[in-house]
Amino acid sequence: MTAKTVNYTPEQTTKMVADYANGVTVETIAQDLGKTVRSVVAKLSREKVYQAKTYVSKTGTKPVKKDVHADAIGAILLLPENDIESLTKANKSALEAIFKALANSKPI
């Protein structure tokens, strides 16, 4: 049986985790260690310290998926599940407009 190859020494791992915690980018850590970014991300993930980047829109807000609007409209209108599924086929701006109109309407 062949011996397992160690990709990161305990010292490298300790330094990598400390650097990452101090705000050093994954790209810089990878370059310093002579490893790929993917390898460093995998190791930081196994060490349970890696935080994936979250996508934000051009305005700096986290985008809302259109399924959220479809589900909310379906709940307001008490639609059955199969009708909510067909709502998700509408474009996002139409769903947002419908949701805003329903949310701002007053009961009769």
C-alpha positions in Angstrom: 0.0 0.0 0.0 1.4 3.4 -0.9 1.7 6.2 1.6 -0.8 9.1 1.4 0.7 12.3 0.0 0.2 15.3 2.3 -0.8 18.4 0.4 -0.6 20.8 3.3 1.7 20.5 6.3 0.2 21.4 9.7 2.3 24.6 9.7 0.9 25.5 6.2 -2.6 24.9 7.4 -2.2 27.0 10.5 -0.7 29.9 8.6 -3.4 29.6 5.9 -6.3 29.7 8.4 -4.7 32.6 10.2 -4.1 34.5 7.0 -7.6 33.9 5.8 -9.0 35.0 9.2 -7.0 38.2 8.9 -8.5 39.1 5.6 -5.8 37.8 3.2 -7.5 36.8 -0.1 -7.7 33.2 -1.2 -5.8 34.1 -4.4 -2.9 35.6 -2.4 -2.8 32.5 -0.1 -2.8 30.2 -3.1 0.0 32.1 -4.7 2.1 32.2 -1.5 1.8 28.4 -1.1 2.2 27.6 -4.8 -1.3 25.9 -4.9 -4.4 26.5 -6.9 -7.2 28.7 -5.6 -9.5 25.7 -5.8 -7.2 23.7 -3.6 -6.9 26.4 -1.0 -10.7 26.9 -0.9 -11.2 23.1 -0.5 -8.7 23.1 2.4 -10.2 26.1 4.1 -13.6 24.5 3.7 -12.4 21.3 5.3 -11.0 23.4 8.2 -14.5 25.0 8.4 -13.4 28.6 8.0 -14.1 29.3 4.4 -17.0 31.7 3.7 -18.3 31.6 0.1 -18.8 35.0 -1.5 -22.4 36.0 -1.6 -23.7 37.6 -4.8 -25.0 41.1 -4.6 -26.7 43.1 -7.3 -25.3 46.3 -8.9 -27.2 48.3 -6.2 -25.4 46.3 -3.5 -28.5 44.4 -2.3 -28.9 40.6 -2.3 -31.1 39.6 -5.2 -34.5 38.1 -4.6 -35.3 35.0 -6.7 -38.6 35.2 -8.6 -39.8 32.0 -6.9 -40.1 34.0 -3.7 -42.5 36.4 -5.4 -44.5 33.6 -7.0 -44.9 31.8 -3.6 -46.0 35.1 -1.9 -48.6 35.8 -4.6 -49.8 32.3 -4.4 -50.2 32.6 -0.7 -52.1 35.9 -0.9 -54.4 34.5 -3.5 -54.7 31.1 -1.9 -53.7 29.4 -5.1 -53.1 25.6 -5.4 -49.5 24.5 -5.9 -49.8 23.8 -9.6 -51.0 27.4 -10.2 -48.0 28.7 -8.3 -45.7 26.7 -10.5 -47.2 28.4 -13.6 -46.6 31.8 -11.9 -42.9 31.1 -11.9 -42.9 31.1 -15.7 -43.7 34.8 -15.6 -40.8 37.3 -15.8 -39.5 38.7 -12.6 -40.5 42.3 -13.1 -44.1 41.2 -13.8 -44.2 39.1 -10.6 -42.7 42.0 -8.6 -45.4 44.4 -9.9 -48.2 41.9 -9.1 -46.8 41.3 -5.6 -46.5 45.1 -4.9 -50.0 45.7 -6.1 -51.4 42.9 -4.0 -49.4 43.9 -0.9 -50.5 47.5 -1.2 -54.2 46.7 -1.8 -56.6 47.1 1.1 -59.3 44.5 1.8 -62.8 45.4 0.9 
